[in-house]
Amino acid sequence: MGQSLISGLDLDLSSMFLLFVTVCAFMIPVVVILPPIPLSKSDALLQTHSKAGVKPAKSNLRDQHAAEAHALQPGHPARIHSLVVYPVKSCRGIEVTRSRVFPQGLEFDRLFTFAQLKSPFPAPVQDAGAANATKNAEEEKSRHRWEFITQRQFARLATVKVDLWQPDEMKLRKQSLRTREAFLTLRFPWRGHGWRGVWDVVTTKLGRGVRAEPEREILLPVDFPSEAEIRDKGYAYEEVRIWKDTATALNMERDLPEELRLYLGVSNKLGLFRIDPARLREVYRCAPRKEAAGYQPVTGFQDAYPLHMLNLSSVQKFSSEVPKDQDLKQLDVLRFRANMMVSGAPAYDEETWKRARFKPGTSGLYNDAVFHVSCRTVRCKMPNVDPTSGDRHPREPDKSLRALRAVDEGAPLLGCLGMQLTPLFEDSVTDDQERAGWVAVGMTVEVEERGEHVYIKQ
């Protein structure tokens, strides 16, 4: 009796083992061919859209540290070497080969900014229901205000990747679809806790390769939403402070996952603001007056002016004087977050430009683009953040900027590198909707006017 029981048990164990091996043999090919990973928003967009921008392997900035590539060449004008747009302020940029130019800057540049809800005194931020509980809570909440955030406070913003997805006519035609809607996707590193984190790692590596790391993704529309969409989504117009300016913009915080606030290390409430094309910030200070420009200069969520230009020779010259260490081996031009990088001009020559005309050159364009060179770019400590890793250097290049580049009497003790530009358009253009042009890699620079620059503080 006992022997029979043991034999039956052995048979059951053998059967179970055989069943386990059979299931594994069946499932492993299925998992390899069709890994059990959820579709991301980017996967869906791939069916109808294409990702904009230059692939890293073909970036025009691969040779940014080669002095001979950007030095003055007698008989050859300076030229646009690279263009970058930053759809979300302080997050990763997108390198492009050409871009439309509007009064507020390059197309897609600084459409969004993150902001935190701050108080002039320590107080918890309550939700709407709790705030209505008592009169004191309501008064407390009214003292809070939204203030934009950047890598200066939250260096991890540098690691938030941004992709621009534009409609692809060929893909849409194959699926008999039509759309003109473009999207942004924001991706940041994130894995869940416990077994969820293990599952995130496994599914990510199965689906995207051994080197891939788990990420969270956010989908944002590029076009400003309609009034109906604003109501349906529960967005709200609120004031947000940018330096000493206050803009009324659309708060889209409902689209943000809580994980992003935790990842960035923001202890206050986190908001996401979209600039309203009808409520752009007016630019004065060093910009041309309305009478001279033919329109009132404006900007979106840029710091102060519509465009930022860097001369690669100037960056190389400055970089050669910055002390290097194990944490700072090279000074990447992307630390300075310019829109336009020019090549072939003498170091710091751009600081004498007052009006510059960019001509077609090898760009394939047919029209010139003209800019008022408004003032120098006064630097803060933000370039201390590595644009790839998000690591912050404790001293450089801020220390060297203050020591070597305090060259503007309007900004004593502050370092300057780069120039701020304001677009100019033909005198015959009087309609705001028609003020548009193009810039592209390969355009040449013709300096039409030179002069002195004195920075005017905000």
C-alpha positions as CSV (number, residue, x, y, z in Angstrom):
1,M,0.0,0.0,0.0
2,G,2.8,2.4,1.0
3,Q,4.9,1.5,-2.0
4,S,1.9,2.1,-4.3
5,L,1.4,5.6,-2.8
6,I,5.1,6.5,-3.3
7,S,4.9,5.3,-6.9
8,G,1.8,7.4,-7.5
9,L,3.5,10.4,-6.0
10,D,6.6,9.9,-8.2
11,L,4.3,9.6,-11.2
12,D,2.5,12.9,-10.3
13,L,5.8,14.7,-9.8
14,S,7.1,13.4,-13.1
15,S,3.9,14.5,-14.8
16,M,4.1,17.9,-13.3
17,F,7.7,18.4,-14.3
18,L,6.9,17.2,-17.8
19,L,4.0,19.6,-18.0
20,F,6.2,22.5,-16.7
21,V,8.9,21.8,-19.4
22,T,6.2,21.6,-22.1
23,V,4.7,24.9,-21.1
24,C,8.1,26.6,-20.9
25,A,9.1,25.2,-24.3
26,F,5.9,26.7,-25.8
27,M,6.0,30.0,-24.0
28,I,9.6,31.0,-24.4
29,P,9.3,31.5,-28.2
30,V,6.1,33.3,-27.8
31,V,7.7,35.7,-25.2
32,V,10.7,36.3,-27.5
33,I,8.6,37.0,-30.5
34,L,5.7,38.8,-28.8
35,P,7.1,40.0,-25.4
36,P,4.3,40.7,-22.8
37,I,4.9,44.5,-22.7
38,P,2.2,47.2,-22.9
39,L,2.1,49.5,-25.9
40,S,3.5,53.0,-25.1
41,K,2.1,56.2,-26.5
42,S,5.1,56.4,-28.8
43,D,4.3,52.9,-30.2
44,A,0.8,54.1,-31.2
45,L,2.1,57.4,-32.7
46,L,4.6,55.4,-34.9
47,Q,1.6,54.2,-36.9
48,T,0.6,57.7,-38.1
49,H,3.4,60.1,-37.2
50,S,7.2,60.4,-37.6
51,K,9.6,61.7,-35.0
52,A,11.1,65.1,-35.9
53,G,14.7,66.1,-35.5
54,V,18.2,65.0,-36.3
55,K,19.3,61.5,-35.0
56,P,22.2,61.6,-32.5
57,A,24.5,59.7,-34.9
58,K,24.1,62.5,-37.5
59,S,24.1,65.5,-35.1
60,N,25.9,68.6,-36.5
61,L,27.3,69.1,-33.0
62,R,29.5,65.9,-33.1
63,D,32.4,68.1,-34.1
64,Q,31.7,71.0,-31.7
65,H,35.1,70.5,-29.9
66,A,37.2,70.5,-33.2
67,A,38.7,74.0,-33.3
68,E,39.7,73.8,-37.0
69,A,36.1,73.0,-37.9
70,H,34.7,76.3,-36.6
71,A,37.6,78.7,-37.0
72,L,37.5,81.8,-39.2
73,Q,38.2,80.9,-42.8
74,P,39.4,83.9,-44.9
75,G,37.0,84.5,-47.8
76,H,34.2,82.4,-46.2
77,P,31.4,83.9,-44.2
78,A,30.2,82.6,-40.9
79,R,27.2,80.2,-41.2
80,I,24.6,78.4,-39.1
81,H,26.0,75.1,-37.9
82,S,23.2,73.8,-35.8
83,L,19.7,74.6,-34.6
84,V,18.0,73.3,-31.5
85,V,14.4,73.8,-30.1
86,Y,13.3,73.2,-26.6
87,P,9.5,72.6,-26.5
88,V,9.5,72.2,-22.7
89,K,11.6,74.7,-20.8
90,S,14.7,73.1,-19.1
91,C,14.1,69.6,-20.6
92,R,16.0,68.0,-23.4
93,G,16.1,69.8,-26.7
94,I,15.5,68.6,-30.3
95,E,18.1,69.3,-32.9
96,V,16.7,70.3,-36.3
97,T,18.1,71.2,-39.7
98,R,15.6,74.0,-40.3
99,S,12.9,75.8,-38.5
100,R,10.2,78.4,-39.0
101,V,10.7,81.7,-37.3
102,F,7.9,83.6,-35.6
103,P,7.9,86.8,-33.6
104,Q,8.1,84.8,-30.4
105,G,11.0,82.6,-31.6
106,L,11.6,79.3,-33.4
107,E,8.6,77.1,-34.0
108,F,7.9,74.7,-31.1
109,D,10.4,76.4,-28.8
110,R,9.5,76.9,-25.1
111,L,5.8,76.1,-25.5
112,F,5.6,74.6,-22.0
113,T,7.2,75.2,-18.7
114,F,6.9,73.4,-15.4
115,A,6.1,75.4,-12.3
116,Q,5.7,74.8,-8.6
117,L,3.1,76.3,-6.3
118,K,5.0,78.4,-3.7
119,S,4.1,80.4,-0.6
120,P,5.9,83.3,1.0
121,F,5.7,81.4,4.3
122,P,5.9,77.7,5.2
123,A,2.4,76.3,4.7
124,P,1.0,73.0,3.2
125,V,-0.7,73.2,-0.2
126,Q,-4.2,71.9,0.1
127,D,-6.5,70.6,-2.6
128,A,-9.6,72.5,-3.6
129,G,-11.9,70.5,-1.3
130,A,-9.7,71.0,1.8
131,A,-9.1,74.7,1.0
132,N,-12.9,75.3,1.1
133,A,-13.2,73.8,4.5
134,T,-12.5,76.9,6.5
135,K,-12.0,80.6,5.8
136,N,-8.4,80.4,7.1
137,A,-7.6,77.6,4.6
138,E,-8.9,79.7,1.7
139,E,-6.9,82.7,2.7
140,E,-3.8,80.6,3.1
141,K,-4.2,79.1,-0.4
142,S,-4.7,82.6,-1.9
143,R,-1.2,83.5,-0.8
144,H,0.3,80.8,-3.0
145,R,1.5,81.5,-6.5
146,W,3.0,79.5,-9.4
147,E,6.7,80.0,-10.2
148,F,8.5,78.4,-13.1
149,I,11.2,75.9,-12.4
150,T,14.4,75.1,-14.2
151,Q,17.6,73.0,-13.9
152,R,18.9,75.7,-11.5
153,Q,16.7,74.2,-8.8
154,F,15.9,70.7,-10.2
155,A,18.8,69.4,-12.2
156,R,16.9,66.2,-13.2
157,L,14.9,68.2,-15.7
158,A,17.9,67.8,-18.0
159,T,17.2,64.0,-18.2
160,V,13.5,64.4,-19.2
161,K,13.6,63.5,-22.9
162,V,11.3,65.3,-25.3
163,D,10.2,64.0,-28.8
164,L,8.2,65.9,-31.4
165,W,5.8,63.7,-33.4
166,Q,4.5,65.2,-36.7
167,P,1.9,63.7,-39.0
168,D,3.4,61.5,-41.7
169,E,1.4,61.7,-45.0
170,M,2.5,58.3,-46.3
171,K,1.6,56.5,-43.1
172,L,-1.8,58.3,-42.9
173,R,-2.6,57.5,-46.5
174,K,-2.0,53.8,-46.0
175,Q,-4.5,53.8,-43.2
176,S,-6.9,56.2,-44.9
177,L,-6.6,58.7,-42.1
178,R,-6.2,62.5,-42.0
179,T,-4.8,64.6,-39.3
180,R,-2.7,67.7,-38.8
181,E,-2.2,67.3,-35.1
182,A,1.3,67.1,-33.8
183,F,2.3,65.7,-30.3
184,L,5.0,65.8,-27.8
185,T,6.1,62.9,-25.7
186,L,8.0,63.4,-22.5
187,R,9.9,60.4,-21.0
188,F,11.7,60.2,-17.7
189,P,13.4,57.2,-15.9
190,W,11.0,55.5,-13.5
191,R,10.5,52.0,-12.1
192,G,7.9,50.9,-9.6
193,H,8.5,49.5,-6.1
194,G,8.9,45.9,-5.2
195,W,7.8,43.3,-7.7
196,R,6.4,46.0,-10.0
197,G,9.8,47.4,-10.4
198,V,11.2,44.0,-11.3
199,W,8.4,43.6,-13.8
200,D,9.2,47.1,-15.3
201,V,12.8,46.1,-15.8
202,V,12.1,42.7,-17.4
203,T,9.4,44.0,-19.8
204,T,11.5,47.0,-20.8
205,K,14.5,44.9,-21.6
206,L,12.4,42.3,-23.5
207,G,10.8,45.0,-25.6
208,R,13.5,47.6,-26.1
209,G,16.8,45.9,-25.6
210,V,19.2,44.9,-22.9
211,R,20.4,48.4,-22.3
212,A,17.0,50.0,-22.0
213,E,15.8,51.3,-18.7
214,P,12.2,51.6,-17.5
215,E,10.5,55.0,-18.3
216,R,7.2,56.8,-17.8
217,E,5.8,58.6,-20.7
218,I,3.6,61.7,-21.0
219,L,1.7,62.7,-24.2
220,L,1.0,66.4,-24.9
221,P,-0.8,68.0,-27.8
222,V,1.3,70.6,-29.6
223,D,-1.6,72.8,-30.7
224,F,-3.2,75.1,-28.2
225,P,-6.4,73.5,-27.1
226,S,-9.8,74.9,-28.0
227,E,-12.2,76.3,-25.5
228,A,-14.2,73.1,-25.6
229,E,-11.1,71.0,-25.0
230,I,-10.1,73.2,-22.1
231,R,-13.5,72.6,-20.5
232,D,-13.5,68.9,-21.2
233,K,-9.9,68.4,-19.9
234,G,-10.4,70.5,-16.8
235,Y,-7.5,72.8,-17.6
236,A,-7.5,76.3,-16.1
237,Y,-5.9,79.7,-16.9
238,E,-3.6,80.8,-14.1
239,E,-0.8,83.2,-13.5
240,V,2.7,81.9,-13.5
241,R,5.8,83.9,-12.7
242,I,8.8,83.8,-15.1
243,W,11.7,85.7,-13.4
244,K,10.0,89.1,-12.7
245,D,7.4,88.7,-15.4
246,T,3.9,87.2,-14.8
247,A,2.2,85.5,-17.6
248,T,-1.4,84.2,-17.8
249,A,-1.1,80.7,-19.2
250,L,-3.0,77.4,-19.4
251,N,-2.2,75.0,-16.5
252,M,-2.4,71.4,-17.7
253,E,-1.3,69.8,-14.5
254,R,-4.0,67.2,-14.9
255,D,-1.8,65.5,-17.5
256,L,1.1,65.0,-15.1
257,P,1.7,61.7,-13.3
258,E,2.6,62.0,-9.6
259,E,5.8,60.0,-10.4
260,L,7.2,63.0,-12.3
261,R,7.1,65.2,-9.2
262,L,8.7,62.5,-7.2
263,Y,11.4,61.9,-9.8
264,L,12.3,65.6,-10.1
265,G,12.4,66.0,-6.3
266,V,9.7,68.8,-6.2
267,S,8.2,69.0,-2.8
268,N,5.5,71.5,-3.7
269,K,2.6,71.0,-6.1
270,L,3.8,70.6,-9.7
271,G,2.1,72.3,-12.6
272,L,2.6,72.3,-16.4
273,F,1.9,75.5,-18.2
274,R,1.2,76.0,-21.9
275,I,1.8,79.5,-23.3
276,D,-1.3,81.0,-24.9
277,P,-0.4,82.3,-28.4
278,A,-2.9,85.1,-27.7
279,R,-1.2,86.1,-24.4
280,L,2.5,86.2,-25.2
281,R,4.9,88.2,-23.0
282,E,5.9,91.5,-24.4
283,V,9.6,92.2,-24.7
284,Y,11.2,95.6,-24.0
285,R,14.6,96.4,-22.4
286,C,17.2,95.9,-25.1
287,A,14.8,94.7,-27.8
288,P,13.9,97.1,-30.7
289,R,11.0,99.3,-30.1
290,K,7.7,98.7,-31.8
291,E,8.3,101.6,-34.2
292,A,11.6,100.2,-35.3
293,A,10.6,96.5,-35.5
294,G,7.3,97.1,-37.1
295,Y,5.5,95.1,-34.3
296,Q,5.7,94.7,-30.6
297,P,8.4,92.1,-29.8
298,V,7.1,89.2,-27.8
299,T,8.2,85.9,-26.4
300,G,6.8,82.7,-24.9
301,F,8.5,80.8,-22.0
302,Q,12.0,81.9,-23.1
303,D,13.9,83.6,-20.3
304,A,13.7,87.1,-21.8
305,Y,14.1,87.3,-25.6
306,P,12.8,85.2,-28.6
307,L,16.1,83.5,-29.7
308,H,19.4,82.7,-28.2
309,M,22.6,82.5,-30.4
310,L,26.0,81.1,-29.6
311,N,29.2,81.3,-31.6
312,L,31.1,78.0,-31.4
313,S,34.5,79.7,-31.6
314,S,33.5,81.7,-28.5
315,V,32.5,78.6,-26.6
316,Q,35.7,76.9,-27.6
317,K,37.8,79.9,-26.5
318,F,36.0,80.1,-23.1
319,S,36.1,76.3,-22.6
320,S,39.9,76.3,-23.1
321,E,40.2,78.6,-20.0
322,V,37.8,76.6,-17.8
323,P,39.6,74.2,-15.3
324,K,38.7,70.6,-16.1
325,D,38.5,67.7,-13.6
326,Q,37.0,64.2,-13.5
327,D,33.5,65.6,-13.4
328,L,34.0,68.2,-16.2
329,K,36.2,66.9,-19.0
330,Q,34.6,69.0,-21.8
331,L,32.2,71.9,-22.0
332,D,29.3,70.8,-24.1
333,V,27.7,73.7,-26.0
334,L,24.2,72.2,-25.0
335,R,24.9,73.4,-21.4
336,F,24.0,76.9,-22.6
337,R,20.7,75.9,-24.3
338,A,21.0,78.1,-27.4
339,N,18.7,77.9,-30.4
340,M,21.3,78.8,-33.0
341,M,25.0,77.8,-33.1
342,V,27.1,79.7,-35.7
343,S,30.5,78.6,-37.0
344,G,33.3,80.4,-38.8
345,A,33.2,83.7,-36.9
346,P,36.1,84.9,-34.7
347,A,35.7,84.3,-31.0
348,Y,33.4,86.9,-29.3
349,D,33.0,88.8,-32.6
350,E,29.2,88.3,-32.2
351,E,29.3,90.7,-29.3
352,T,29.7,93.6,-31.8
353,W,26.8,92.6,-34.0
354,K,23.7,94.7,-33.9
355,R,21.8,93.5,-36.9
356,A,22.5,90.3,-38.8
357,R,21.2,88.9,-42.0
358,F,21.2,85.2,-42.6
359,K,21.3,84.4,-46.3
360,P,20.3,81.1,-48.0
361,G,23.9,79.7,-48.5
362,T,23.7,75.9,-48.7
363,S,20.5,75.7,-46.7
364,G,18.2,75.1,-49.7
365,L,16.1,78.1,-48.6
366,Y,15.3,81.1,-50.9
367,N,14.8,84.0,-48.5
368,D,16.9,85.8,-46.0
369,A,16.2,85.9,-42.3
370,V,17.0,89.2,-40.4
371,F,17.6,89.6,-36.7
372,H,18.1,92.4,-34.3
373,V,21.0,91.4,-32.0
374,S,19.5,92.7,-28.9
375,C,22.0,92.1,-26.0
376,R,24.4,89.7,-24.5
377,T,23.2,86.6,-22.6
378,V,23.9,87.0,-18.9
379,R,24.5,83.5,-17.5
380,C,23.3,82.0,-14.3
381,K,24.5,78.7,-12.6
382,M,22.4,76.5,-14.9
383,P,25.3,75.6,-17.3
384,N,26.8,73.8,-14.3
385,V,24.3,71.0,-15.0
386,D,25.5,68.3,-17.4
387,P,22.9,68.2,-20.2
388,T,23.2,64.4,-20.6
389,S,23.4,63.1,-17.0
390,G,21.7,65.9,-15.1
391,D,24.7,66.0,-12.7
392,R,25.5,69.4,-11.3
393,H,29.2,70.5,-11.0
394,P,29.8,72.4,-7.8
395,R,31.8,75.3,-9.4
396,E,32.2,75.3,-13.2
397,P,31.6,76.9,-15.5
398,D,29.8,79.5,-13.4
399,K,33.0,80.4,-11.5
400,S,34.9,80.9,-14.7
401,L,32.1,82.9,-16.3
402,R,32.1,85.4,-13.5
403,A,35.9,85.6,-13.5
404,L,36.5,85.8,-17.2
405,R,33.3,87.0,-18.9
406,A,32.1,89.9,-16.7
407,V,32.3,92.0,-19.9
408,D,29.1,94.0,-19.8
409,E,28.8,97.1,-17.7
410,G,25.1,96.6,-17.4
411,A,25.7,93.3,-15.7
412,P,28.7,93.8,-13.3
413,L,30.1,90.6,-11.7
414,L,28.0,88.4,-14.0
415,G,29.4,86.3,-16.8
416,C,28.2,86.6,-20.4
417,L,28.3,84.2,-23.2
418,G,26.0,84.2,-26.3
419,M,23.6,86.8,-27.7
420,Q,19.8,87.3,-27.6
421,L,18.0,87.9,-30.9
422,T,14.8,89.5,-31.9
423,P,13.3,88.5,-35.4
424,L,12.7,91.3,-37.9
425,F,10.3,91.0,-40.8
426,E,9.7,92.8,-44.1
427,D,8.1,96.3,-43.7
428,S,5.3,95.3,-46.0
429,V,4.1,92.7,-43.5
430,T,1.5,94.2,-41.2
431,D,-0.6,91.2,-40.2
432,D,0.7,89.3,-37.1
433,Q,-0.4,86.0,-38.8
434,E,1.9,86.7,-41.7
435,R,5.1,87.4,-39.7
436,A,7.1,84.3,-40.3
437,G,10.3,83.2,-41.9
438,W,12.8,80.3,-42.0
439,V,16.3,79.6,-40.7
440,A,18.3,76.5,-41.6
441,V,21.7,74.9,-41.2
442,G,24.0,76.2,-43.9
443,M,22.7,79.7,-44.0
444,T,25.5,82.3,-44.1
445,V,25.8,85.4,-41.9
446,E,26.1,88.9,-43.1
447,V,26.6,91.5,-40.3
448,E,24.7,94.6,-41.4
449,E,25.4,96.7,-38.4
450,R,27.8,96.7,-35.5
451,G,27.9,98.6,-32.2
452,E,28.2,98.4,-28.4
453,H,25.9,96.4,-26.1
454,V,24.9,97.4,-22.6
455,Y,22.6,94.9,-20.8
456,I,19.4,96.3,-19.2
457,K,18.3,94.4,-16.2
458,Q,14.7,93.2,-15.8
